[in-house]
Amino acid sequence: MSDEMINNPEGFDPEEDPNALTEGDIIEMVGEDGETVSFIFVDALEYEGDVYLALAEPEEDDAVFFLKIEQDEDGNDVYNAPDEELEDILFQRFTEMRGKEEE
């Protein structure tokens, strides 16, 4: 996944209640190019006051990536991929969090 921003699908507000989604839910987002892309919701986590969605592509069950929830200048929700260093931190926290859930 590139660093391109993805527009928030209508009616979906994970920043307001990220726990409203459950693991395995399918989320469809529309990219800046207008193409609809489907992802599997895995979890939501907070890091330094920002909310990140942990998502997976339907064809790749084991590959998780993160999108940060932000707003553009018009107040629309957008999602940005974190840089590689932050993604590593998020992945480490994600695996720690998942490990605690299994205990």
Biopython code that builds the backbone (N, CA, C, O; Angstrom):
import numpy as np
from Bio.PDB.StructureBuilder import StructureBuilder

atoms = [
    (1, "MET", "N", (0.850, -1.181, 0.000)),
    (1, "MET", "CA", (0.000, 0.000, 0.000)),
    (1, "MET", "C", (0.886, 1.230, 0.000)),
    (1, "MET", "O", (1.839, 1.301, 0.775)),
    (2, "SER", "N", (0.599, 2.175, -0.830)),
    (2, "SER", "CA", (1.396, 3.393, -0.903)),
    (2, "SER", "C", (0.935, 4.391, 0.146)),
    (2, "SER", "O", (0.024, 4.110, 0.925)),
    (3, "ASP", "N", (1.566, 5.554, 0.162)),
    (3, "ASP", "CA", (1.199, 6.598, 1.107)),
    (3, "ASP", "C", (0.015, 7.422, 0.617)),
    (3, "ASP", "O", (-0.271, 8.476, 1.184)),
    (4, "GLU", "N", (-0.673, 6.970, -0.414)),
    (4, "GLU", "CA", (-1.786, 7.756, -0.935)),
    (4, "GLU", "C", (-2.919, 7.817, 0.079)),
    (4, "GLU", "O", (-3.158, 6.868, 0.825)),
    (5, "MET", "N", (-3.605, 8.944, 0.090)),
    (5, "MET", "CA", (-4.725, 9.107, 1.005)),
    (5, "MET", "C", (-5.943, 8.402, 0.434)),
    (5, "MET", "O", (-6.168, 8.403, -0.777)),
    (6, "ILE", "N", (-6.717, 7.808, 1.310)),
    (6, "ILE", "CA", (-7.930, 7.117, 0.900)),
    (6, "ILE", "C", (-9.096, 7.787, 1.594)),
    (6, "ILE", "O", (-9.065, 7.981, 2.809)),
    (7, "ASN", "N", (-10.119, 8.141, 0.847)),
    (7, "ASN", "CA", (-11.288, 8.812, 1.415)),
    (7, "ASN", "C", (-12.098, 7.869, 2.280)),
    (7, "ASN", "O", (-12.198, 6.675, 1.996)),
    (8, "ASN", "N", (-12.669, 8.408, 3.326)),
    (8, "ASN", "CA", (-13.515, 7.649, 4.240)),
    (8, "ASN", "C", (-14.818, 7.273, 3.555)),
    (8, "ASN", "O", (-15.483, 8.139, 2.986)),
    (9, "PRO", "N", (-15.199, 5.998, 3.596)),
    (9, "PRO", "CA", (-16.495, 5.634, 3.035)),
    (9, "PRO", "C", (-17.627, 6.249, 3.846)),
    (9, "PRO", "O", (-17.511, 6.413, 5.060)),
    (10, "GLU", "N", (-18.699, 6.581, 3.187)),
    (10, "GLU", "CA", (-19.834, 7.238, 3.834)),
    (10, "GLU", "C", (-20.373, 6.398, 4.988)),
    (10, "GLU", "O", (-20.555, 5.187, 4.859)),
    (11, "GLY", "N", (-20.623, 7.054, 6.111)),
    (11, "GLY", "CA", (-21.227, 6.384, 7.256)),
    (11, "GLY", "C", (-20.257, 5.620, 8.127)),
    (11, "GLY", "O", (-20.682, 5.007, 9.106)),
    (12, "PHE", "N", (-18.975, 5.628, 7.816)),
    (12, "PHE", "CA", (-17.979, 4.879, 8.578)),
    (12, "PHE", "C", (-17.116, 5.869, 9.344)),
    (12, "PHE", "O", (-16.372, 6.641, 8.739)),
    (13, "ASP", "N", (-17.208, 5.854, 10.678)),
    (13, "ASP", "CA", (-16.455, 6.807, 11.483)),
    (13, "ASP", "C", (-15.704, 6.083, 12.592)),
    (13, "ASP", "O", (-16.135, 6.117, 13.744)),
    (14, "PRO", "N", (-14.573, 5.418, 12.265)),
    (14, "PRO", "CA", (-13.838, 4.656, 13.269)),
    (14, "PRO", "C", (-13.200, 5.528, 14.336)),
    (14, "PRO", "O", (-12.942, 5.045, 15.439)),
    (15, "GLU", "N", (-12.935, 6.807, 14.043)),
    (15, "GLU", "CA", (-12.353, 7.678, 15.062)),
    (15, "GLU", "C", (-13.357, 7.900, 16.184)),
    (15, "GLU", "O", (-12.976, 7.991, 17.351)),
    (16, "GLU", "N", (-14.637, 7.987, 15.835)),
    (16, "GLU", "CA", (-15.670, 8.169, 16.840)),
    (16, "GLU", "C", (-15.837, 6.904, 17.678)),
    (16, "GLU", "O", (-16.005, 6.986, 18.895)),
    (17, "ASP", "N", (-15.793, 5.745, 17.043)),
    (17, "ASP", "CA", (-15.931, 4.485, 17.766)),
    (17, "ASP", "C", (-15.239, 3.364, 16.996)),
    (17, "ASP", "O", (-15.896, 2.603, 16.285)),
    (18, "PRO", "N", (-13.892, 3.255, 17.135)),
    (18, "PRO", "CA", (-13.187, 2.223, 16.375)),
    (18, "PRO", "C", (-13.606, 0.810, 16.753)),
    (18, "PRO", "O", (-13.402, -0.119, 15.972)),
    (19, "ASN", "N", (-14.184, 0.630, 17.930)),
    (19, "ASN", "CA", (-14.599, -0.700, 18.351)),
    (19, "ASN", "C", (-15.945, -1.110, 17.769)),
    (19, "ASN", "O", (-16.407, -2.225, 18.012)),
    (20, "ALA", "N", (-16.582, -0.223, 17.003)),
    (20, "ALA", "CA", (-17.851, -0.568, 16.370)),
    (20, "ALA", "C", (-17.640, -1.631, 15.298)),
    (20, "ALA", "O", (-18.566, -2.370, 14.964)),
    (21, "LEU", "N", (-16.446, -1.709, 14.766)),
    (21, "LEU", "CA", (-16.119, -2.739, 13.790)),
    (21, "LEU", "C", (-15.639, -3.976, 14.522)),
    (21, "LEU", "O", (-15.087, -3.886, 15.619)),
    (22, "THR", "N", (-15.850, -5.120, 13.918)),
    (22, "THR", "CA", (-15.334, -6.346, 14.502)),
    (22, "THR", "C", (-14.369, -6.994, 13.522)),
    (22, "THR", "O", (-14.459, -6.790, 12.312)),
    (23, "GLU", "N", (-13.456, -7.768, 14.059)),
    (23, "GLU", "CA", (-12.452, -8.418, 13.236)),
    (23, "GLU", "C", (-13.124, -9.224, 12.134)),
    (23, "GLU", "O", (-14.062, -9.982, 12.379)),
    (24, "GLY", "N", (-12.629, -9.047, 10.929)),
    (24, "GLY", "CA", (-13.173, -9.765, 9.786)),
    (24, "GLY", "C", (-14.151, -8.953, 8.958)),
    (24, "GLY", "O", (-14.494, -9.350, 7.844)),
    (25, "ASP", "N", (-14.614, -7.806, 9.489)),
    (25, "ASP", "CA", (-15.510, -6.951, 8.710)),
    (25, "ASP", "C", (-14.796, -6.485, 7.445)),
    (25, "ASP", "O", (-13.594, -6.220, 7.463)),
    (26, "ILE", "N", (-15.534, -6.390, 6.362)),
    (26, "ILE", "CA", (-14.986, -5.895, 5.104)),
    (26, "ILE", "C", (-15.256, -4.394, 5.025)),
    (26, "ILE", "O", (-16.383, -3.939, 5.219)),
    (27, "ILE", "N", (-14.208, -3.644, 4.739)),
    (27, "ILE", "CA", (-14.308, -2.193, 4.590)),
    (27, "ILE", "C", (-13.992, -1.865, 3.143)),
    (27, "ILE", "O", (-12.968, -2.298, 2.614)),
    (28, "GLU", "N", (-14.858, -1.111, 2.508)),
    (28, "GLU", "CA", (-14.596, -0.659, 1.148)),
    (28, "GLU", "C", (-14.274, 0.819, 1.187)),
    (28, "GLU", "O", (-15.013, 1.610, 1.773)),
    (29, "MET", "N", (-13.167, 1.190, 0.561)),
    (29, "MET", "CA", (-12.734, 2.580, 0.508)),
    (29, "MET", "C", (-12.549, 2.979, -0.939)),
    (29, "MET", "O", (-12.258, 2.150, -1.801)),
    (30, "VAL", "N", (-12.722, 4.261, -1.189)),
    (30, "VAL", "CA", (-12.540, 4.794, -2.533)),
    (30, "VAL", "C", (-11.261, 5.619, -2.536)),
    (30, "VAL", "O", (-11.130, 6.581, -1.780)),
    (31, "GLY", "N", (-10.321, 5.237, -3.391)),
    (31, "GLY", "CA", (-9.058, 5.955, -3.501)),
    (31, "GLY", "C", (-9.227, 7.247, -4.267)),
    (31, "GLY", "O", (-10.278, 7.508, -4.852)),
    (32, "GLU", "N", (-8.170, 8.060, -4.256)),
    (32, "GLU", "CA", (-8.208, 9.328, -4.978)),
    (32, "GLU", "C", (-8.464, 9.135, -6.460)),
    (32, "GLU", "O", (-8.963, 10.037, -7.133)),
    (33, "ASP", "N", (-8.120, 7.950, -6.975)),
    (33, "ASP", "CA", (-8.343, 7.662, -8.390)),
    (33, "ASP", "C", (-9.782, 7.227, -8.668)),
    (33, "ASP", "O", (-10.143, 6.964, -9.814)),
    (34, "GLY", "N", (-10.614, 7.153, -7.600)),
    (34, "GLY", "CA", (-12.013, 6.779, -7.755)),
    (34, "GLY", "C", (-12.267, 5.285, -7.728)),
    (34, "GLY", "O", (-13.416, 4.852, -7.811)),
    (35, "GLU", "N", (-11.213, 4.493, -7.614)),
    (35, "GLU", "CA", (-11.350, 3.042, -7.600)),
    (35, "GLU", "C", (-11.675, 2.550, -6.189)),
    (35, "GLU", "O", (-11.065, 2.993, -5.216)),
    (36, "THR", "N", (-12.640, 1.630, -6.085)),
    (36, "THR", "CA", (-13.018, 1.053, -4.797)),
    (36, "THR", "C", (-12.096, -0.114, -4.475)),
    (36, "THR", "O", (-11.831, -0.972, -5.317)),
    (37, "VAL", "N", (-11.609, -0.124, -3.226)),
    (37, "VAL", "CA", (-10.704, -1.172, -2.768)),
    (37, "VAL", "C", (-11.289, -1.759, -1.489)),
    (37, "VAL", "O", (-11.762, -1.019, -0.626)),
    (38, "SER", "N", (-11.261, -3.085, -1.362)),
    (38, "SER", "CA", (-11.782, -3.757, -0.169)),
    (38, "SER", "C", (-10.641, -4.220, 0.719)),
    (38, "SER", "O", (-9.614, -4.706, 0.244)),
    (39, "PHE", "N", (-10.848, -4.057, 2.035)),
    (39, "PHE", "CA", (-9.887, -4.509, 3.027)),
    (39, "PHE", "C", (-10.627, -5.236, 4.135)),
    (39, "PHE", "O", (-11.827, -5.040, 4.328)),
    (40, "ILE", "N", (-9.906, -6.074, 4.856)),
    (40, "ILE", "CA", (-10.455, -6.761, 6.022)),
    (40, "ILE", "C", (-10.012, -5.998, 7.259)),
    (40, "ILE", "O", (-8.818, -5.771, 7.460)),
    (41, "PHE", "N", (-10.979, -5.597, 8.095)),
    (41, "PHE", "CA", (-10.657, -4.926, 9.349)),
    (41, "PHE", "C", (-10.106, -5.959, 10.320)),
    (41, "PHE", "O", (-10.723, -7.001, 10.545)),
    (42, "VAL", "N", (-8.939, -5.665, 10.896)),
    (42, "VAL", "CA", (-8.316, -6.567, 11.853)),
    (42, "VAL", "C", (-8.449, -6.003, 13.266)),
    (42, "VAL", "O", (-8.834, -6.718, 14.192)),
    (43, "ASP", "N", (-8.128, -4.712, 13.428)),
    (43, "ASP", "CA", (-8.196, -4.089, 14.746)),
    (43, "ASP", "C", (-7.980, -2.592, 14.598)),
    (43, "ASP", "O", (-7.657, -2.109, 13.512)),
    (44, "ALA", "N", (-8.158, -1.865, 15.686)),
    (44, "ALA", "CA", (-7.837, -0.439, 15.744)),
    (44, "ALA", "C", (-6.939, -0.241, 16.954)),
    (44, "ALA", "O", (-7.161, -0.845, 18.003)),
    (45, "LEU", "N", (-5.932, 0.599, 16.810)),
    (45, "LEU", "CA", (-5.081, 0.882, 17.947)),
    (45, "LEU", "C", (-4.755, 2.361, 17.984)),
    (45, "LEU", "O", (-4.786, 3.051, 16.965)),
    (46, "GLU", "N", (-4.441, 2.832, 19.181)),
    (46, "GLU", "CA", (-4.108, 4.228, 19.375)),
    (46, "GLU", "C", (-2.630, 4.318, 19.711)),
    (46, "GLU", "O", (-2.110, 3.522, 20.492)),
    (47, "TYR", "N", (-1.960, 5.293, 19.115)),
    (47, "TYR", "CA", (-0.548, 5.516, 19.387)),
    (47, "TYR", "C", (-0.302, 7.014, 19.379)),
    (47, "TYR", "O", (-0.563, 7.691, 18.384)),
    (48, "GLU", "N", (0.201, 7.528, 20.491)),
    (48, "GLU", "CA", (0.500, 8.951, 20.658)),
    (48, "GLU", "C", (-0.680, 9.832, 20.259)),
    (48, "GLU", "O", (-0.508, 10.852, 19.592)),
    (49, "GLY", "N", (-1.874, 9.428, 20.672)),
    (49, "GLY", "CA", (-3.073, 10.227, 20.454)),
    (49, "GLY", "C", (-3.727, 10.077, 19.094)),
    (49, "GLY", "O", (-4.782, 10.663, 18.852)),
    (50, "ASP", "N", (-3.128, 9.311, 18.206)),
    (50, "ASP", "CA", (-3.701, 9.092, 16.879)),
    (50, "ASP", "C", (-4.284, 7.687, 16.796)),
    (50, "ASP", "O", (-3.778, 6.756, 17.423)),
    (51, "VAL", "N", (-5.353, 7.545, 16.017)),
    (51, "VAL", "CA", (-5.990, 6.246, 15.833)),
    (51, "VAL", "C", (-5.538, 5.658, 14.500)),
    (51, "VAL", "O", (-5.534, 6.337, 13.473)),
    (52, "TYR", "N", (-5.160, 4.385, 14.538)),
    (52, "TYR", "CA", (-4.727, 3.667, 13.343)),
    (52, "TYR", "C", (-5.599, 2.429, 13.166)),
    (52, "TYR", "O", (-5.918, 1.739, 14.135)),
    (53, "LEU", "N", (-5.974, 2.160, 11.939)),
    (53, "LEU", "CA", (-6.681, 0.928, 11.622)),
    (53, "LEU", "C", (-5.662, -0.100, 11.174)),
    (53, "LEU", "O", (-4.784, 0.199, 10.365)),
    (54, "ALA", "N", (-5.779, -1.313, 11.699)),
    (54, "ALA", "CA", (-4.976, -2.433, 11.221)),
    (54, "ALA", "C", (-5.852, -3.172, 10.218)),
    (54, "ALA", "O", (-6.919, -3.678, 10.565)),
    (55, "LEU", "N", (-5.392, -3.227, 8.973)),
    (55, "LEU", "CA", (-6.169, -3.818, 7.890)),
    (55, "LEU", "C", (-5.357, -4.874, 7.171)),
    (55, "LEU", "O", (-4.128, -4.891, 7.245)),
    (56, "ALA", "N", (-6.054, -5.752, 6.479)),
    (56, "ALA", "CA", (-5.406, -6.765, 5.647)),
    (56, "ALA", "C", (-6.116, -6.798, 4.301)),
    (56, "ALA", "O", (-7.309, -6.513, 4.198)),
    (57, "GLU", "N", (-5.360, -7.150, 3.283)),
    (57, "GLU", "CA", (-5.972, -7.332, 1.972)),
    (57, "GLU", "C", (-6.597, -8.723, 1.944)),
    (57, "GLU", "O", (-6.020, -9.665, 2.487)),
    (58, "PRO", "N", (-7.761, -8.867, 1.324)),
    (58, "PRO", "CA", (-8.458, -10.159, 1.334)),
    (58, "PRO", "C", (-7.616, -11.335, 0.848)),
    (58, "PRO", "O", (-7.777, -12.448, 1.350)),
    (59, "GLU", "N", (-6.728, -11.119, -0.112)),
    (59, "GLU", "CA", (-5.923, -12.214, -0.656)),
    (59, "GLU", "C", (-4.729, -12.554, 0.222)),
    (59, "GLU", "O", (-4.117, -13.607, 0.040)),
    (60, "GLU", "N", (-4.384, -11.688, 1.169)),
    (60, "GLU", "CA", (-3.180, -11.881, 1.980)),
    (60, "GLU", "C", (-3.549, -11.872, 3.455)),
    (60, "GLU", "O", (-3.447, -10.839, 4.115)),
    (61, "ASP", "N", (-3.973, -13.010, 3.971)),
    (61, "ASP", "CA", (-4.454, -13.106, 5.347)),
    (61, "ASP", "C", (-3.425, -12.697, 6.394)),
    (61, "ASP", "O", (-3.792, -12.134, 7.425)),
    (62, "ASP", "N", (-2.141, -12.967, 6.150)),
    (62, "ASP", "CA", (-1.123, -12.723, 7.162)),
    (62, "ASP", "C", (-0.527, -11.319, 7.111)),
    (62, "ASP", "O", (0.104, -10.893, 8.079)),
    (63, "ALA", "N", (-0.707, -10.599, 6.027)),
    (63, "ALA", "CA", (-0.092, -9.283, 5.867)),
    (63, "ALA", "C", (-1.014, -8.196, 6.415)),
    (63, "ALA", "O", (-2.109, -7.977, 5.897)),
    (64, "VAL", "N", (-0.558, -7.524, 7.464)),
    (64, "VAL", "CA", (-1.328, -6.441, 8.076)),
    (64, "VAL", "C", (-0.623, -5.126, 7.781)),
    (64, "VAL", "O", (0.605, -5.051, 7.822)),
    (65, "PHE", "N", (-1.400, -4.091, 7.484)),
    (65, "PHE", "CA", (-0.842, -2.754, 7.324)),
    (65, "PHE", "C", (-1.724, -1.774, 8.086)),
    (65, "PHE", "O", (-2.827, -2.124, 8.506)),
    (66, "PHE", "N", (-1.242, -0.556, 8.263)),
    (66, "PHE", "CA", (-1.918, 0.418, 9.112)),
    (66, "PHE", "C", (-2.237, 1.684, 8.335)),
    (66, "PHE", "O", (-1.472, 2.111, 7.470)),
    (67, "LEU", "N", (-3.379, 2.275, 8.658)),
    (67, "LEU", "CA", (-3.757, 3.568, 8.104)),
    (67, "LEU", "C", (-4.135, 4.488, 9.252)),
    (67, "LEU", "O", (-4.909, 4.115, 10.133)),
    (68, "LYS", "N", (-3.580, 5.694, 9.232)),
    (68, "LYS", "CA", (-3.873, 6.705, 10.250)),
    (68, "LYS", "C", (-5.111, 7.484, 9.830)),
    (68, "LYS", "O", (-5.256, 7.861, 8.667)),
    (69, "ILE", "N", (-5.995, 7.719, 10.784)),
    (69, "ILE", "CA", (-7.209, 8.475, 10.519)),
    (69, "ILE", "C", (-6.913, 9.957, 10.717)),
    (69, "ILE", "O", (-6.475, 10.368, 11.792)),
    (70, "GLU", "N", (-7.151, 10.761, 9.679)),
    (70, "GLU", "CA", (-6.942, 12.208, 9.735)),
    (70, "GLU", "C", (-8.095, 12.900, 9.025)),
    (70, "GLU", "O", (-8.979, 12.245, 8.473)),
    (71, "GLN", "N", (-8.080, 14.226, 9.043)),
    (71, "GLN", "CA", (-9.075, 14.993, 8.298)),
    (71, "GLN", "C", (-8.363, 15.953, 7.363)),
    (71, "GLN", "O", (-7.320, 16.513, 7.701)),
    (72, "ASP", "N", (-8.945, 16.138, 6.167)),
    (72, "ASP", "CA", (-8.377, 17.094, 5.224)),
    (72, "ASP", "C", (-8.885, 18.494, 5.538)),
    (72, "ASP", "O", (-9.628, 18.688, 6.501)),
    (73, "GLU", "N", (-8.487, 19.468, 4.727)),
    (73, "GLU", "CA", (-8.854, 20.864, 4.979)),
    (73, "GLU", "C", (-10.358, 21.115, 4.897)),
    (73, "GLU", "O", (-10.842, 22.125, 5.407)),
    (74, "ASP", "N", (-11.103, 20.208, 4.264)),
    (74, "ASP", "CA", (-12.557, 20.340, 4.168)),
    (74, "ASP", "C", (-13.288, 19.586, 5.277)),
    (74, "ASP", "O", (-14.519, 19.575, 5.311)),
    (75, "GLY", "N", (-12.535, 18.953, 6.186)),
    (75, "GLY", "CA", (-13.146, 18.213, 7.280)),
    (75, "GLY", "C", (-13.521, 16.782, 6.936)),
    (75, "GLY", "O", (-14.161, 16.103, 7.738)),
    (76, "ASN", "N", (-13.129, 16.312, 5.750)),
    (76, "ASN", "CA", (-13.409, 14.929, 5.353)),
    (76, "ASN", "C", (-12.362, 13.997, 5.943)),
    (76, "ASN", "O", (-11.180, 14.334, 5.994)),
    (77, "ASP", "N", (-12.796, 12.829, 6.386)),
    (77, "ASP", "CA", (-11.853, 11.842, 6.892)),
    (77, "ASP", "C", (-11.021, 11.290, 5.747)),
    (77, "ASP", "O", (-11.534, 10.982, 4.671)),
    (78, "VAL", "N", (-9.731, 11.174, 6.005)),
    (78, "VAL", "CA", (-8.802, 10.557, 5.057)),
    (78, "VAL", "C", (-7.901, 9.615, 5.843)),
    (78, "VAL", "O", (-7.739, 9.759, 7.055)),
    (79, "TYR", "N", (-7.330, 8.672, 5.153)),
    (79, "TYR", "CA", (-6.451, 7.697, 5.783)),
    (79, "TYR", "C", (-5.091, 7.769, 5.112)),
    (79, "TYR", "O", (-4.991, 7.762, 3.885)),
    (80, "ASN", "N", (-4.038, 7.839, 5.931)),
    (80, "ASN", "CA", (-2.673, 7.895, 5.420)),
    (80, "ASN", "C", (-1.870, 6.744, 5.983)),
    (80, "ASN", "O", (-2.008, 6.381, 7.151)),
    (81, "ALA", "N", (-1.033, 6.177, 5.142)),
    (81, "ALA", "CA", (-0.119, 5.134, 5.599)),
    (81, "ALA", "C", (1.032, 5.801, 6.346)),
    (81, "ALA", "O", (1.565, 6.808, 5.878)),
    (82, "PRO", "N", (1.425, 5.256, 7.499)),
    (82, "PRO", "CA", (2.558, 5.826, 8.237)),
    (82, "PRO", "C", (3.866, 5.529, 7.510)),
    (82, "PRO", "O", (3.928, 4.645, 6.655)),
    (83, "ASP", "N", (4.917, 6.285, 7.867)),
    (83, "ASP", "CA", (6.220, 5.989, 7.277)),
    (83, "ASP", "C", (6.710, 4.641, 7.805)),
    (83, "ASP", "O", (6.132, 4.083, 8.738)),
    (84, "GLU", "N", (7.767, 4.130, 7.207)),
    (84, "GLU", "CA", (8.241, 2.780, 7.519)),
    (84, "GLU", "C", (8.631, 2.619, 8.991)),
    (84, "GLU", "O", (8.343, 1.589, 9.600)),
    (85, "GLU", "N", (9.278, 3.627, 9.558)),
    (85, "GLU", "CA", (9.704, 3.556, 10.961)),
    (85, "GLU", "C", (8.498, 3.455, 11.893)),
    (85, "GLU", "O", (8.478, 2.625, 12.802)),
    (86, "LEU", "N", (7.498, 4.300, 11.665)),
    (86, "LEU", "CA", (6.294, 4.265, 12.491)),
    (86, "LEU", "C", (5.520, 2.974, 12.262)),
    (86, "LEU", "O", (4.957, 2.416, 13.205)),
    (87, "GLU", "N", (5.484, 2.496, 11.038)),
    (87, "GLU", "CA", (4.785, 1.245, 10.765)),
    (87, "GLU", "C", (5.415, 0.088, 11.546)),
    (87, "GLU", "O", (4.706, -0.793, 12.032)),
    (88, "ASP", "N", (6.743, 0.091, 11.665)),
    (88, "ASP", "CA", (7.425, -0.939, 12.459)),
    (88, "ASP", "C", (7.004, -0.859, 13.927)),
    (88, "ASP", "O", (6.765, -1.887, 14.560)),
    (89, "ILE", "N", (6.914, 0.356, 14.466)),
    (89, "ILE", "CA", (6.486, 0.551, 15.854)),
    (89, "ILE", "C", (5.051, 0.060, 16.032)),
    (89, "ILE", "O", (4.741, -0.645, 16.992)),
    (90, "LEU", "N", (4.181, 0.439, 15.098)),
    (90, "LEU", "CA", (2.781, 0.021, 15.175)),
    (90, "LEU", "C", (2.653, -1.492, 15.088)),
    (90, "LEU", "O", (1.857, -2.091, 15.811)),
    (91, "PHE", "N", (3.429, -2.112, 14.211)),
    (91, "PHE", "CA", (3.355, -3.561, 14.073)),
    (91, "PHE", "C", (3.807, -4.248, 15.362)),
    (91, "PHE", "O", (3.212, -5.240, 15.781)),
    (92, "GLN", "N", (4.857, -3.720, 15.986)),
    (92, "GLN", "CA", (5.328, -4.291, 17.248)),
    (92, "GLN", "C", (4.245, -4.171, 18.322)),
    (92, "GLN", "O", (3.972, -5.136, 19.036)),
    (93, "ARG", "N", (3.633, -3.001, 18.441)),
    (93, "ARG", "CA", (2.554, -2.809, 19.426)),
    (93, "ARG", "C", (1.358, -3.696, 19.105)),
    (93, "ARG", "O", (0.731, -4.253, 20.006)),
    (94, "PHE", "N", (1.048, -3.824, 17.835)),
    (94, "PHE", "CA", (-0.064, -4.662, 17.397)),
    (94, "PHE", "C", (0.169, -6.115, 17.800)),
    (94, "PHE", "O", (-0.730, -6.760, 18.339)),
    (95, "THR", "N", (1.370, -6.635, 17.542)),
    (95, "THR", "CA", (1.645, -8.033, 17.883)),
    (95, "THR", "C", (1.665, -8.228, 19.396)),
    (95, "THR", "O", (1.231, -9.271, 19.885)),
    (96, "GLU", "N", (2.165, -7.238, 20.148)),
    (96, "GLU", "CA", (2.126, -7.322, 21.612)),
    (96, "GLU", "C", (0.686, -7.337, 22.104)),
    (96, "GLU", "O", (0.330, -8.124, 22.981)),
    (97, "MET", "N", (-0.144, -6.461, 21.534)),
    (97, "MET", "CA", (-1.548, -6.371, 21.917)),
    (97, "MET", "C", (-2.273, -7.682, 21.606)),
    (97, "MET", "O", (-3.058, -8.166, 22.422)),
    (98, "ARG", "N", (-2.017, -8.249, 20.445)),
    (98, "ARG", "CA", (-2.664, -9.502, 20.054)),
    (98, "ARG", "C", (-2.197, -10.651, 20.940)),
    (98, "ARG", "O", (-2.977, -11.549, 21.259)),
    (99, "GLY", "N", (-0.920, -10.624, 21.338)),
    (99, "GLY", "CA", (-0.396, -11.658, 22.221)),
    (99, "GLY", "C", (-1.060, -11.628, 23.584)),
    (99, "GLY", "O", (-1.329, -12.680, 24.164)),
    (100, "LYS", "N", (-1.331, -10.428, 24.109)),
    (100, "LYS", "CA", (-2.002, -10.295, 25.405)),
    (100, "LYS", "C", (-3.440, -10.783, 25.333)),
    (100, "LYS", "O", (-3.954, -11.337, 26.305)),
    (101, "GLU", "N", (-4.100, -10.584, 24.187)),
    (101, "GLU", "CA", (-5.482, -11.044, 24.023)),
    (101, "GLU", "C", (-5.567, -12.564, 24.051)),
    (101, "GLU", "O", (-6.570, -13.126, 24.491)),
    (102, "GLU", "N", (-4.509, -13.232, 23.580)),
    (102, "GLU", "CA", (-4.517, -14.693, 23.518)),
    (102, "GLU", "C", (-4.211, -15.337, 24.861)),
    (102, "GLU", "O", (-4.488, -16.521, 25.050)),
    (103, "GLU", "N", (-3.635, -14.569, 25.814)),
    (103, "GLU", "CA", (-3.282, -15.131, 27.125)),
    (103, "GLU", "C", (-4.498, -15.368, 27.987)),
    (103, "GLU", "O", (-4.370, -15.837, 29.118)),
]
sb = StructureBuilder()
sb.init_structure("model")
sb.init_model(0)
sb.init_chain("A")
sb.init_seg("    ")
for serial, (resi, resn, name, xyz) in enumerate(atoms, 1):
    if name == "N":
        sb.init_residue(resn, " ", resi, " ")
    sb.init_atom(name, np.array(xyz, "f"), 0.0, 1.0, " ", f" {name:<3s}", serial, name[0])
structure = sb.get_structure()
